[in-house]
Amino acid sequence: MKKVLQLFFVLLFIIQLHAQEKAISGVVSDENGQPLPAAVVLVKGTTNGTSTDFDGKYAIKANEKDTLIFSYVGYANRSEIVGKSNIINVSLQPDNTLDEVVVTALGIKTYRNKPQTAMEVVRAAELKQSSNPNIIQSLTGKVSGLQINTKNKSQNPTTRIVLRGNRSTAGNNKALIVIDGKIASEEELSKLKPNKIKEVNVLKGASGAALYGTSGGSGVIVVNTKKGSYQAKQQLKVLNESYTKIHENKFKTTSDSPLSTFSIDVDKAAYSNVRRMINNGQNIPADAVKIEEMVNYFDYNYAQPTGEHPFSIQTELAITPWNNQTKLVKIGLQGKTYSNQELPASNLTFLIDVSGSMSSQNKLPLLKSAFKLLVNQLREQDKVSIVVYAGAAGVVLEPTSGKDKKKILKALDKLQSGGSTAGGEGIELAYALAEKNFKKKGNNRVILATDGDFNVGASTDADMQTLIEEKRKSGVFLSVLGFGYGNYKDSKLETLADKGNGNHAFIDTMQEAQKVFGKEFGGTLYTIAKDVKIQVEFNPNKVQAYRLIGYENRMLENEDFMDDTKDAGELGSGHTVTALYEVIPVGVDSAYLKSISDLKYTKTEVSTHFQDELLTVKFRYKKPDGKKSIEMVHVQKDIVVTASSDMQFAAAVALFGMQLRQSQFYNNSNVEDVISLAKIGRGEDTLGYRSEFIRLVKSYESLK
């Protein structure tokens, strides 16, 4: 009876405790009142926590006597006692007391005193101090938590190296050994002489797993010999990702090359990919920085088209913020915006990579959640099919009406990863299904979601280009969505999008999924103009030289502009496109210009007309189902104006991209210049994307 009473009082106490618990909500913002997405909210002394959404909003359950801890990288923590209120809004202030920022395999950690990293380093000099000729025994006492267990010491001894602190309590918890980039055994390590070793790097627990997968989850001992070229620290910075080589555009003299021709680009993958790298504390490969995609990630205040054409054009001329000897030209296109109900019926085929490389949380699980955002916006007249591929490809959902959302979502929920990656076969099957259900006046599109790691059948970038160029003849458009990192093949996905009449986005968070499938739903799915080309003719009376900032992988030959067989970029509903030119005026002595010899047989005669014109922009585009292009012309006068907020912000993003790429043209500007320019150009920033950019640049600055 006594035990029953005790149990009764315990249950009563628990009920009372939960009765005191209540729902708390609010907004976490920065010092300027802008929302902080992904800020952490934690009930002090517990594991009960949550994070804010894109609008800085959070919701959590806590008791009145509890204390909530609010934190965000680069900002000082803030504590708030719950009390009687159900709404707690907080503003975090920048943390100016940080002495050091340490980048590990898991991301960024900040310290106010001595840093403690997930990597321990043992130098060659320390190894030489040991009197023990065995390298394994030499590490004893120099690496915290290192245990060396030797069995059968007398004959055929075996050694087992274990790093204390890893969470493995059963099974194989041996540390992984890597010598000059190759996995090795304890025996191979024991045979190395200390004087042959340059450095030993020790990665513990999750740090090892982040770099070497599950095999490194129990810790990794990385040995660099003096003859070897492998560096563990570089591996922490550069993962197994591939990007198309970019050769930065140089200044061209107007007298020799008055025309500049390129294809538009509405892809935005580079910005979210760079953002992911900065947030993870990774090194950023120069070829991952596509400046035009970073600039085009943001919306600009361009007027909606009012005439017969599906987009409007505007240009602007101002002094270049990073070089007062040059001028900056902004060319802006605004695609006509259609509401969801105005869009034609869609025939969508989801092509989803379910191979083994998609198993991590930021790949297939995130992918399924992202696609649910899209499914929930479908109408009864829309149809969805799902094709998956791993070692082979197959149809998991035949065409299903958007009215039957439960059936579509159920098919998505059942997807699991495993096997190799037959991407080419998946593309073949997806296009065949899309063509079979083709809607003549509808929106026919394959939406490919993958990390780009194709390794069965047609798999190279060249194979993919040949395949997709053939498939685009069907009239089916393509959207390419990249997921995950550590094995991300941006070059392949860029090729597919460029050659498949489509667009390319990189989704690293649900925040980005909401932007792609929510805010930009129409632009992601519905093309209003295809094969859009731009040709700019500069007036040699005004412009001595010019360079296009970005678009290196979108350049066209001048004769391609009039050639309707040449593929170019597509513009979706509501999409904006921004291009920037830096120009050197006539009469300016610039170090960027090199002397060239005079021509013997050709004499260039400059027209004396059009003295007030700086340049003429010509646009050619086709209707989504058209074969003949339509031309538009726009003239920019040589009138310098005070830069608009859009011009200033676009310039800030471009300058940051130039700094990331270590461009020869950023003119010794620094990150503070970017932040200052972006703050001036932030404008209303209703959705907070520009404020997020400013925070991102500040985070990058703290890593330098």
C-alpha positions as MATLAB code, in Angstrom:
seq = 'MKKVLQLFFVLLFIIQLHAQEKAISGVVSDENGQPLPAAVVLVKGTTNGTSTDFDGKYAIKANEKDTLIFSYVGYANRSEIVGKSNIINVSLQPDNTLDEVVVTALGIKTYRNKPQTAMEVVRAAELKQSSNPNIIQSLTGKVSGLQINTKNKSQNPTTRIVLRGNRSTAGNNKALIVIDGKIASEEELSKLKPNKIKEVNVLKGASGAALYGTSGGSGVIVVNTKKGSYQAKQQLKVLNESYTKIHENKFKTTSDSPLSTFSIDVDKAAYSNVRRMINNGQNIPADAVKIEEMVNYFDYNYAQPTGEHPFSIQTELAITPWNNQTKLVKIGLQGKTYSNQELPASNLTFLIDVSGSMSSQNKLPLLKSAFKLLVNQLREQDKVSIVVYAGAAGVVLEPTSGKDKKKILKALDKLQSGGSTAGGEGIELAYALAEKNFKKKGNNRVILATDGDFNVGASTDADMQTLIEEKRKSGVFLSVLGFGYGNYKDSKLETLADKGNGNHAFIDTMQEAQKVFGKEFGGTLYTIAKDVKIQVEFNPNKVQAYRLIGYENRMLENEDFMDDTKDAGELGSGHTVTALYEVIPVGVDSAYLKSISDLKYTKTEVSTHFQDELLTVKFRYKKPDGKKSIEMVHVQKDIVVTASSDMQFAAAVALFGMQLRQSQFYNNSNVEDVISLAKIGRGEDTLGYRSEFIRLVKSYESLK';
ca = [
       0.000    0.000    0.000;
       2.906    2.320    0.801;
       4.413    1.794   -2.671;
       1.055    2.498   -4.277;
       0.808    5.817   -2.395;
       4.366    6.726   -3.378;
       3.578    6.001   -7.026;
       0.389    8.074   -6.730;
       2.261   11.111   -5.369;
       4.965   10.781   -8.057;
       2.321   10.733  -10.783;
       0.560   13.687   -9.150;
       3.842   15.622   -9.082;
       4.462   14.888  -12.774;
       0.944   15.980  -13.684;
       1.389   19.221  -11.742;
       4.763   19.777  -13.369;
       3.295   19.428  -16.854;
       0.336   21.545  -15.858;
       2.777   24.397  -15.171;
       4.359   23.941  -18.611;
       3.109   26.340  -21.267;
       3.739   27.269  -24.873;
       6.188   30.138  -25.422;
       6.651   31.848  -28.773;
       8.365   34.927  -30.114;
      10.846   36.391  -32.569;
      14.655   36.478  -32.387;
      16.184   39.453  -34.231;
      19.579   41.105  -34.683;
      20.707   44.527  -33.481;
      18.894   46.154  -36.419;
      15.595   44.424  -35.765;
      16.029   41.998  -38.679;
      14.945   38.372  -38.021;
      17.627   35.771  -37.331;
      16.793   32.425  -38.975;
      18.233   29.228  -37.400;
      18.931   30.906  -34.037;
      18.956   28.354  -31.202;
      16.482   28.565  -28.297;
      17.214   26.229  -25.381;
      15.626   25.658  -21.973;
      18.572   26.046  -19.597;
      19.746   22.840  -17.960;
      17.758   20.612  -20.341;
      17.964   19.185  -23.849;
      14.666   20.836  -24.723;
      15.418   23.201  -27.572;
      14.337   24.488  -30.959;
      15.502   26.858  -33.688;
      13.905   29.847  -35.370;
      12.376   29.706  -38.833;
      13.232   32.034  -41.715;
      11.204   34.847  -40.141;
      13.060   34.471  -36.823;
      10.000   32.908  -35.168;
      10.177   30.085  -32.624;
       7.839   28.071  -30.406;
       8.815   26.022  -27.346;
       7.267   24.620  -24.163;
       8.665   25.629  -20.774;
       7.713   26.339  -17.161;
       7.415   29.787  -15.621;
      10.583   29.314  -13.555;
      12.630   28.109  -16.535;
      15.277   30.215  -18.235;
      15.510   30.360  -22.027;
      18.950   30.706  -23.626;
      19.033   32.390  -27.055;
      22.173   31.974  -29.187;
      23.414   32.654  -32.722;
      26.915   32.409  -34.234;
      28.702   35.749  -33.939;
      26.220   37.113  -31.366;
      26.340   37.158  -27.575;
      24.035   34.677  -25.824;
      21.003   36.088  -24.051;
      19.030   34.599  -21.131;
      15.373   35.289  -20.355;
      13.292   33.933  -17.453;
       9.953   32.676  -18.753;
       7.733   34.182  -16.043;
       4.061   34.898  -16.720;
       4.386   35.927  -20.373;
       3.657   33.578  -23.281;
       5.481   35.788  -25.788;
       9.199   36.500  -25.480;
      10.866   38.538  -28.225;
      14.616   39.094  -27.988;
      17.215   41.109  -29.863;
      20.757   39.683  -29.907;
      23.808   41.899  -29.996;
      27.069   41.202  -31.889;
      29.678   39.491  -29.722;
      32.715   41.754  -29.832;
      34.614   39.811  -27.154;
      35.630   36.835  -29.291;
      39.363   36.279  -29.324;
      39.400   33.440  -31.805;
      37.232   31.486  -34.208;
      38.267   27.874  -34.774;
      37.131   25.944  -37.843;
      36.769   22.178  -37.388;
      35.295   19.396  -39.485;
      31.956   20.098  -37.826;
      31.824   23.805  -38.560;
      32.635   26.951  -36.581;
      33.307   27.137  -32.860;
      34.023   30.373  -31.031;
      36.217   30.714  -27.964;
      37.043   33.548  -25.624;
      40.078   31.889  -24.124;
      42.240   29.042  -25.336;
      40.683   27.230  -28.292;
      40.032   23.508  -28.013;
      39.668   22.022  -31.483;
      38.444   18.664  -32.704;
      41.878   18.156  -34.296;
      45.075   17.584  -32.341;
      48.401   18.033  -34.106;
      51.687   16.348  -33.212;
      54.702   17.891  -34.951;
      57.803   16.051  -36.118;
      59.934   17.767  -33.442;
      57.752   16.289  -30.698;
      58.108   12.797  -32.144;
      61.891   13.134  -32.266;
      61.938   13.876  -28.531;
      60.654   10.378  -27.817;
      63.255    7.704  -27.180;
      60.851    5.024  -28.438;
      61.567    4.066  -32.080;
      57.972    2.834  -32.507;
      55.796    5.646  -33.858;
      52.681    4.321  -32.133;
      54.344    4.297  -28.729;
      55.823    7.744  -29.487;
      52.309    9.174  -29.622;
      51.609    8.089  -26.048;
      51.197   11.128  -23.828;
      51.078   13.496  -26.768;
      47.445   12.844  -27.783;
      44.731   13.111  -25.153;
      42.629    9.970  -24.775;
      44.947    7.754  -26.830;
      44.907    4.101  -25.671;
      47.266    1.525  -27.147;
      46.457   -2.115  -26.364;
      49.011   -4.737  -27.333;
      48.279   -8.463  -27.199;
      50.657  -11.446  -27.409;
      53.673   -9.285  -26.658;
      56.065  -12.196  -26.818;
      55.239  -13.513  -30.288;
      53.169  -12.137  -33.177;
      52.022   -9.088  -31.210;
      48.896   -7.216  -32.353;
      48.173   -3.574  -31.597;
      44.782   -1.911  -31.180;
      44.561    1.898  -31.113;
      41.535    3.436  -29.415;
      40.775    7.127  -28.873;
      38.885    7.724  -25.647;
      36.018   10.138  -26.010;
      34.402    8.424  -28.986;
      30.929    7.152  -28.198;
      31.343    3.640  -29.433;
      30.617    1.238  -26.574;
      30.376   -1.910  -28.648;
      31.598   -3.324  -31.927;
      34.644   -2.025  -33.771;
      35.803    1.153  -32.038;
      39.328    1.115  -33.442;
      40.705    4.388  -34.708;
      41.077    4.666  -38.489;
      44.655    5.141  -39.682;
      45.442    7.155  -42.824;
      49.018    7.479  -44.134;
      49.634    9.988  -46.932;
      45.986    9.835  -47.930;
      45.619    6.042  -47.912;
      43.937    3.900  -45.258;
      46.554    1.788  -43.482;
      46.883   -0.797  -40.709;
      48.448   -0.492  -37.255;
      51.276   -2.691  -38.534;
      52.046   -0.278  -41.381;
      52.003    2.626  -38.954;
      54.312    0.851  -36.505;
      56.927    0.362  -39.244;
      57.200    4.105  -39.912;
      60.207    5.781  -38.309;
      59.496    9.020  -36.407;
      62.170   10.914  -38.359;
      60.327   10.179  -41.618;
      57.129   11.832  -40.412;
      56.252   15.450  -40.983;
      53.070   15.663  -38.931;
      50.357   13.589  -37.243;
      46.775   14.898  -37.148;
      44.269   13.259  -34.816;
      40.546   13.674  -35.447;
      38.135   12.505  -32.772;
      34.560   11.258  -32.837;
      32.183   13.118  -35.106;
      35.027   15.169  -36.557;
      36.471   12.000  -38.041;
      33.069   10.920  -39.307;
      32.499   14.284  -40.980;
      35.682   13.791  -43.004;
      35.906   10.004  -43.502;
      32.326    8.811  -43.060;
      31.265    6.089  -40.633;
      34.687    4.424  -40.786;
      36.134    7.523  -39.117;
      33.482    7.761  -36.415;
      35.793    6.237  -33.784;
      38.551    8.721  -34.531;
      41.182    9.075  -37.245;
      44.970    9.236  -37.029;
      46.239   10.994  -40.154;
      49.972   10.706  -40.786;
      51.800   12.925  -43.286;
      55.269   11.716  -44.172;
      57.926   14.098  -45.417;
      57.726   12.556  -48.892;
      53.936   12.409  -48.954;
      51.759   15.211  -50.284;
      48.568   14.543  -48.365;
      47.396   17.157  -45.883;
      44.532   16.446  -43.505;
      43.873   20.112  -42.943;
      43.344   20.645  -46.641;
      40.886   17.754  -46.648;
      38.941   19.564  -43.991;
      38.633   22.468  -46.378;
      38.131   20.820  -49.773;
      35.589   18.020  -49.971;
      34.880   15.675  -52.867;
      32.984   18.222  -54.924;
      33.401   19.240  -58.560;
      32.955   22.623  -60.233;
      33.385   23.823  -63.798;
      36.604   25.801  -64.277;
      35.995   29.546  -64.472;
      38.356   31.878  -66.348;
      37.481   35.371  -65.182;
      36.403   37.885  -67.825;
      39.078   40.487  -68.540;
      38.724   44.027  -69.863;
      38.242   44.212  -73.638;
      39.044   47.303  -75.664;
      36.005   48.719  -77.440;
      37.914   49.605  -80.610;
      38.789   45.921  -81.160;
      35.738   44.222  -79.605;
      32.726   46.541  -79.457;
      30.248   43.652  -78.977;
      29.696   41.544  -75.851;
      27.273   38.593  -76.172;
      26.042   36.197  -73.509;
      23.133   34.007  -72.456;
      21.040   35.033  -69.459;
      21.316   32.972  -66.275;
      18.576   32.682  -63.662;
      20.367   29.926  -61.741;
      20.970   30.759  -58.088;
      22.703   27.638  -56.815;
      26.087   29.297  -56.305;
      24.868   31.682  -53.607;
      23.181   29.070  -51.416;
      26.182   26.775  -51.947;
      28.669   29.485  -50.910;
      26.430   30.322  -47.951;
      26.532   26.675  -46.900;
      30.340   26.619  -47.092;
      30.715   29.776  -45.006;
      28.241   28.528  -42.401;
      30.133   25.219  -42.214;
      33.499   26.948  -41.904;
      34.767   25.441  -45.153;
      37.280   26.774  -47.613;
      35.490   28.101  -50.734;
      36.878   26.874  -54.079;
      37.196   29.793  -56.511;
      35.267   27.908  -59.196;
      32.285   27.523  -56.841;
      31.893   31.321  -56.857;
      29.712   32.203  -59.853;
      29.159   35.918  -59.359;
      26.143   36.195  -61.659;
      24.317   33.482  -59.666;
      25.115   35.260  -56.419;
      23.807   38.576  -57.744;
      20.694   36.944  -59.238;
      19.824   35.198  -55.971;
      18.243   38.461  -54.822;
      15.150   40.272  -56.061;
      15.396   43.823  -57.370;
      12.776   46.514  -57.776;
      12.267   46.244  -61.521;
       8.993   47.308  -63.146;
       6.583   44.659  -64.389;
       6.278   44.491  -68.213;
       3.308   46.341  -69.678;
       3.695   45.776  -73.421;
       3.686   42.778  -75.728;
       6.953   41.359  -74.434;
       7.038   39.026  -71.381;
       9.745   41.036  -69.620;
      10.775   44.634  -69.014;
      14.266   46.108  -69.320;
      16.028   48.821  -67.361;
      19.619   50.022  -67.185;
      21.530   52.250  -64.778;
      24.954   53.929  -64.811;
      26.915   54.940  -61.699;
      30.487   55.345  -60.426;
      31.995   51.963  -59.549;
      32.053   51.657  -55.724;
      35.430   49.904  -55.647;
      37.149   51.997  -58.354;
      36.363   55.684  -58.870;
      38.140   55.641  -62.249;
      35.554   53.311  -63.787;
      31.779   53.249  -64.197;
      29.352   50.473  -63.387;
      26.480   49.555  -65.707;
      23.528   47.533  -64.405;
      21.223   45.770  -66.868;
      18.003   44.434  -65.348;
      15.275   42.180  -66.741;
      11.967   41.548  -65.001;
       9.877   38.577  -66.076;
       6.102   38.911  -66.027;
       4.653   37.504  -62.810;
       1.730   35.084  -63.013;
      -0.261   33.896  -60.013;
      -0.495   30.165  -59.365;
      -4.061   30.098  -60.682;
      -3.002   31.772  -63.943;
      -0.398   29.118  -64.746;
      -1.338   26.462  -67.314;
      -1.900   22.875  -66.166;
       1.346   21.135  -65.236;
       2.667   17.725  -66.224;
       5.457   17.259  -63.669;
       7.813   14.308  -63.399;
       9.851   14.149  -60.202;
      13.155   12.400  -60.934;
      14.659   11.553  -57.553;
      18.086   10.119  -56.781;
      17.702    7.410  -54.102;
      21.237    6.003  -54.374;
      23.441    5.303  -51.371;
      25.131    8.721  -51.618;
      21.764   10.338  -50.800;
      21.417    8.748  -47.360;
      22.585   11.662  -45.193;
      20.082   13.960  -43.485;
      20.799   16.918  -45.776;
      20.016   14.872  -48.876;
      17.052   12.479  -49.261;
      15.298   13.364  -45.952;
      15.585   17.098  -46.730;
      14.591   16.418  -50.339;
      11.356   14.704  -49.304;
      10.420   17.566  -46.981;
      11.192   20.113  -49.698;
       9.060   18.350  -52.313;
       6.119   18.326  -49.913;
       6.110   22.139  -50.112;
       5.668   21.835  -53.865;
       3.019   19.110  -53.689;
       0.880   21.155  -51.297;
       0.576   23.921  -53.925;
      -0.610   21.681  -56.773;
      -4.089   22.031  -58.251;
      -6.533   19.396  -59.457;
      -5.527   19.961  -63.100;
      -1.838   19.359  -62.323;
      -0.396   15.846  -62.677;
       2.649   14.392  -60.905;
       4.682   11.268  -61.685;
       7.661   10.027  -59.661;
      10.670    8.232  -61.132;
      13.559    7.105  -58.928;
      16.988    5.766  -59.738;
      19.784    4.030  -57.864;
      21.432    0.967  -59.439;
      18.537    1.071  -61.888;
      15.573    3.348  -62.577;
      11.885    2.733  -61.959;
       8.476    4.420  -61.763;
       7.079    4.603  -58.222;
       4.079    6.824  -59.008;
       2.111    6.956  -62.244;
       0.568   10.337  -63.229;
      -1.555   11.473  -60.266;
      -3.785   14.528  -59.931;
      -2.691   17.304  -57.584;
      -6.080   16.786  -55.918;
      -4.824   13.453  -54.534;
      -2.046   14.950  -52.421;
      -2.114   12.140  -49.839;
      -1.199    9.579  -52.485;
       1.700   11.701  -53.775;
       3.009   12.417  -50.265;
       2.730    8.739  -49.329;
       4.871    7.813  -52.339;
       7.492   10.372  -51.277;
       7.522    9.118  -47.668;
       8.283    5.565  -48.803;
      11.502    6.529  -50.614;
      14.700    5.068  -49.151;
      18.321    5.352  -50.261;
      20.735    2.610  -51.271;
      22.802    1.340  -54.199;
      24.766    2.931  -57.028;
      23.681    5.826  -59.247;
      22.296    5.188  -62.746;
      21.504    8.835  -63.477;
      21.433    8.485  -67.268;
      18.890    5.677  -67.099;
      16.754    7.744  -64.727;
      16.758   10.702  -67.121;
      15.744    8.470  -70.031;
      12.811    7.031  -68.084;
      11.655   10.398  -66.678;
      11.587   12.055  -70.097;
       9.794    9.067  -71.629;
       7.084    9.349  -68.964;
       6.854   13.143  -69.383;
       6.509   12.800  -73.165;
       3.860   10.098  -72.797;
       1.710   12.463  -70.711;
       2.631   15.626  -72.615;
       0.178   18.566  -72.326;
       0.227   20.550  -75.581;
      -0.559   23.914  -74.026;
       0.595   22.996  -70.564;
       3.732   23.135  -68.469;
       5.756   19.973  -69.109;
       8.739   19.629  -66.815;
      11.116   17.104  -65.269;
      12.345   18.105  -61.801;
      15.620   16.330  -61.050;
      16.754   16.170  -57.411;
      20.210   14.732  -56.707;
      23.724   15.395  -55.420;
      24.907   14.824  -58.999;
      26.989   11.733  -58.285;
      26.183    9.582  -61.355;
      28.371    6.481  -61.588;
      26.494    3.881  -63.672;
      26.055    4.063  -67.441;
      26.234    7.514  -69.055;
      27.742    9.520  -66.207;
      30.408   12.014  -67.307;
      29.640   15.705  -67.826;
      30.047   15.190  -71.592;
      27.697   12.170  -71.536;
      25.106   14.181  -69.636;
      25.366   17.088  -72.096;
      24.833   14.822  -75.109;
      21.903   13.076  -73.441;
      20.104   16.198  -72.263;
      20.588   18.098  -75.542;
      18.712   15.280  -77.254;
      15.956   15.202  -74.635;
      15.220   18.948  -74.760;
      13.944   18.497  -78.323;
      10.859   16.874  -76.774;
       9.623   20.250  -75.502;
       9.944   19.093  -71.895;
      11.739   21.634  -69.668;
      14.062   20.756  -66.803;
      14.599   21.986  -63.252;
      17.698   20.703  -61.447;
      17.852   20.755  -57.653;
      21.119   19.983  -55.888;
      21.147   18.568  -52.366;
      23.819   17.806  -49.773;
      27.549   18.332  -49.649;
      30.783   16.396  -49.400;
      30.004   14.689  -52.695;
      28.219   17.486  -54.557;
      28.751   17.585  -58.336;
      27.875   21.155  -59.254;
      29.535   20.911  -62.682;
      27.256   18.061  -63.768;
      24.089   19.705  -62.486;
      25.003   23.013  -64.127;
      25.471   21.202  -67.451;
      22.093   19.500  -67.153;
      20.283   22.745  -66.353;
      22.056   24.822  -69.017;
      21.552   22.302  -71.813;
      18.109   21.097  -70.743;
      16.217   24.403  -71.043;
      16.056   24.682  -67.284;
      17.257   26.247  -64.060;
      19.478   25.089  -61.230;
      19.109   25.643  -57.480;
      20.974   24.274  -54.468;
      18.820   23.429  -51.446;
      20.720   23.177  -48.183;
      17.920   23.984  -45.717;
      14.128   24.078  -45.519;
      14.507   27.859  -45.601;
      15.950   27.564  -49.110;
      13.287   24.996  -50.072;
      10.621   27.493  -49.051;
      12.245   30.121  -51.286;
      12.472   27.804  -54.323;
       9.110   26.044  -53.984;
       7.191   28.732  -52.128;
       8.192   32.283  -52.961;
       9.497   31.406  -56.456;
       7.001   28.637  -57.242;
       5.951   30.036  -60.629;
       9.472   30.865  -61.795;
      10.731   27.439  -60.786;
       8.030   25.656  -62.781;
       6.823   27.899  -65.610;
       9.005   29.300  -68.420;
       7.760   32.515  -70.067;
      10.693   33.018  -72.506;
      13.437   30.692  -73.719;
      16.798   31.101  -75.461;
      17.162   34.640  -74.069;
      20.374   36.259  -75.325;
      21.873   39.667  -74.628;
      24.237   41.561  -76.907;
      25.735   44.871  -75.790;
      27.381   47.265  -78.251;
      29.625   49.848  -76.581;
      30.155   53.305  -78.055;
      33.923   53.806  -78.625;
      33.410   57.567  -78.279;
      32.542   56.984  -74.622;
      33.893   53.586  -73.577;
      37.579   52.752  -73.818;
      37.193   49.212  -72.423;
      34.669   47.052  -70.580;
      34.353   43.760  -68.748;
      31.301   41.658  -67.939;
      31.277   40.669  -64.253;
      30.503   36.952  -64.092;
      28.658   34.925  -66.761;
      31.964   33.308  -67.774;
      30.233   29.991  -68.466;
      27.447   31.751  -70.408;
      29.496   33.628  -72.996;
      28.434   33.336  -76.647;
      30.113   34.132  -79.927;
      28.838   37.367  -81.452;
      27.410   35.501  -84.424;
      25.396   33.257  -82.063;
      23.139   36.179  -81.226;
      21.271   36.007  -84.561;
      21.444   32.201  -84.790;
      18.145   30.719  -83.622;
      19.644   27.235  -83.419;
      21.928   28.289  -80.565;
      20.669   27.411  -77.093;
      20.530   30.086  -74.388;
      18.930   30.721  -70.997;
      15.296   30.554  -69.930;
      13.266   33.096  -67.965;
      10.539   31.977  -65.569;
       7.452   33.710  -64.220;
       8.501   36.566  -61.935;
      12.217   35.934  -62.408;
      14.653   38.838  -62.467;
      18.015   38.831  -64.240;
      20.787   41.303  -63.434;
      24.078   41.787  -65.273;
      26.878   44.197  -64.367;
      29.540   45.694  -66.629;
      32.531   47.671  -65.385;
      33.606   50.191  -68.040;
      36.696   52.365  -68.406;
      35.745   55.751  -69.910;
      37.675   57.243  -72.815;
      40.661   59.278  -71.631;
      41.225   57.335  -68.390;
      44.712   55.896  -67.926;
      44.143   52.432  -66.450;
      46.626   49.775  -65.337;
      44.149   47.157  -66.545;
      44.745   48.128  -70.176;
      47.701   46.781  -72.098;
      49.149   48.325  -75.232;
      48.579   46.559  -78.545;
      50.330   47.178  -81.860;
      48.689   49.227  -84.595;
      46.904   47.416  -87.410;
      48.550   47.561  -90.831;
      45.665   46.543  -93.090;
      42.616   47.586  -91.126;
      41.668   51.090  -90.105;
      38.790   51.528  -87.653;
      36.609   54.557  -88.241;
      34.482   55.687  -85.317;
      31.085   57.211  -86.004;
      30.627   60.794  -84.859;
      26.913   60.230  -84.324;
      25.256   59.076  -81.067;
      27.590   61.221  -78.961;
      25.241   61.038  -75.961;
      24.929   57.240  -75.961;
      27.070   54.940  -73.824;
      25.808   51.615  -75.159;
      22.962   49.788  -76.881;
      21.521   46.590  -75.482;
      19.796   44.103  -77.767;
      17.727   41.183  -76.476;
      16.523   38.162  -78.392;
      14.126   35.558  -77.010;
      11.660   32.891  -78.117;
       8.247   32.102  -76.740;
       8.207   28.814  -74.756;
       6.864   26.884  -77.769;
       8.430   29.127  -80.430;
      11.242   28.514  -82.900;
      11.883   32.055  -84.170;
      13.382   34.684  -81.903;
      11.999   38.155  -81.189;
      14.294   41.171  -80.734;
      14.108   44.121  -78.338;
      16.459   47.135  -78.192;
      17.324   49.433  -75.286;
      19.726   52.420  -75.271;
      21.664   53.666  -72.230;
      22.681   57.334  -72.332;
      26.010   58.444  -70.876;
      24.364   59.900  -67.788;
      25.828   58.984  -64.402;
      23.275   58.945  -61.585;
      23.419   58.406  -57.846;
      23.325   54.650  -57.469;
      19.953   53.231  -56.468;
      19.709   50.886  -53.486;
      19.399   47.968  -55.938;
      22.578   49.056  -57.739;
      24.467   49.390  -54.459;
      23.343   46.011  -53.177;
      24.055   44.198  -56.456;
      27.502   45.830  -56.477;
      28.107   44.655  -52.882;
      27.293   41.050  -53.797;
      29.479   41.229  -56.911;
      32.366   42.725  -54.921;
      32.092   39.983  -52.305;
      32.208   37.383  -55.067;
      35.305   39.048  -56.522;
      36.983   38.941  -53.110;
      36.101   35.267  -52.631;
      37.596   34.495  -56.040;
      40.666   36.656  -55.344;
      39.870   38.541  -58.543;
      42.500   40.854  -59.972;
      39.844   43.576  -60.220;
      38.606   44.032  -56.641;
      41.138   46.856  -56.224;
      42.307   45.998  -52.685;
      38.832   46.478  -51.250;
      37.987   44.593  -48.060;
      35.050   42.854  -46.445;
      34.115   46.009  -44.528;
      33.608   47.756  -47.871;
      31.146   45.020  -48.855;
      29.246   45.299  -45.576;
      29.062   49.084  -45.781;
      27.826   48.995  -49.383;
      25.267   46.259  -48.629;
      23.895   48.158  -45.631;
      23.360   51.261  -47.763;
      21.642   49.139  -50.416;
      19.581   46.972  -48.063;
      16.404   48.965  -48.712;
      13.080   47.718  -47.335;
      14.189   44.060  -47.421;
      10.731   42.736  -46.568;
      11.766   39.062  -46.544;
      15.175   39.594  -44.920;
      17.379   38.058  -47.635;
      19.623   41.110  -47.873;
      20.057   41.252  -44.100;
      21.001   37.573  -44.186;
      23.690   38.411  -46.762;
      25.146   41.065  -44.455;
      25.253   38.560  -41.572;
      26.882   36.014  -43.868;
      29.639   38.436  -44.891;
      30.235   39.256  -41.223;
      30.569   35.538  -40.475;
      33.082   35.194  -43.299;
      35.037   38.176  -41.981;
      35.358   36.497  -38.574;
      36.967   33.450  -40.230;
      39.709   35.401  -41.984;
];
